[in-house]
Amino acid sequence: MQVDQYSYIRGPLVTEKSTAGKDNLNQVVFVVDLRANKIQIKQAVEKIFKVKVLKVRTQRVAGKVRRMGRTSGERPDWKKAFVTLRAGDRIEFFEGV
C-alpha cells in the first residue's frame, strides 16, 4: 500500500524545549503518525521541506486519563519525532515573527 508522504507528518510541535533545540542543535520536532518509522519520517521531511536530515529520534507519548465530572476518558496516544538537520539547512514555521 503506497502512502502519501504528507500523511506521516501531522505538524510541528512548538514548545519551549523544541525552540531551544532548534536554536542550539539545528533540530526540529514534529508530531507524526504512530505507525511511521524513522526511515519514513526522514524521507517525508526531506521531500516536503527540501532539506537534508542527519538523524531522527522518535518518542511515543501515552495519552492521559482525563475526567469530566463523573465520566472519565482518555486522550489518544501520539508520537513525536526529533529531526536533526544538516548544518546549513533550516525549517521556518513562523516567518517574520
N, C-alpha and C positions, 0 to 999 in steps of 0.2 A: 504494500500500500504506500503510495507516494504522498508525503505530507508537505504542505507549503512551509517554507522557511519562516514565514511570519507567524505561524501558529505556535512555534516553540517559545518565542519571547512575548510575554504578556505586557511588559512595560518596565520603565526604570524604577528603582527603589531609591528614593531621595530621602536620606536620613542624615543626621549629623555625622555618624560614623562613615557612611558611604561618601559624603562630601570630603571628609578628611582623607580617605583612601584615594579619591580622585585627584586631590591636590598633591599628595605626598608620594603615592605609589603608582600613579597613572593607571588606576583601577576603577572600573565602573561596576555597579551592582544592578542586576535585572531580576524581576520576578519572572520565572519560567514555568513551563508546563511540568507537571510532576513526572511524566513519562520520558521527558527529554534527557538524553545523556550528554556528557561533556563534549563529545565529538559533534553531535548535532547542534549544540549551543554555539560552539566555536564557528562552525560553518555558517550558521544563521547570522551571527554578529558580523562576520567578515563580509558576507554578501549584502546585508542590509545597510551597514554603515560604511562600507569600503575602507576598513582598517585591517591591520594585522594583529591577530590575537596570539599572545605568547603562552598564556596559561589560563585554565578555567578551574575554579573550585566551586563545588556545589554544597548546599546545605538544605536538608529537609526540615521544615518547621511544622510542628504539630499544632493543630487547631485547638484553641482554648475552649473550655466549657463555660458558657455564659448563661445567666438566669434572667428571665423577665417575669418577675413576680413568682408565682408558684411553678411555672414551667421552666425547664432547663433545656438548652440546646447546645450545639457545638459548632464552632466556626470550622470551616474546611481546612484541611492540611494544605500547605503550599511549599514551594521550593524556590530558593534564590540562588543565583549564580554570581560569583565574584570573577570578573573577567579582567585579566591584566593585559594591557595593550603595549605595543612597541613604543619606544621612547618618543618618537615624533608624532604619533597618532593621538587624536583627541576626539571625544564624542561630546558635543554640547547639547544639553536638553533644553536649557533656558538661555537662549542667546539674547544679549542685550540687557540682561537683568543684573 
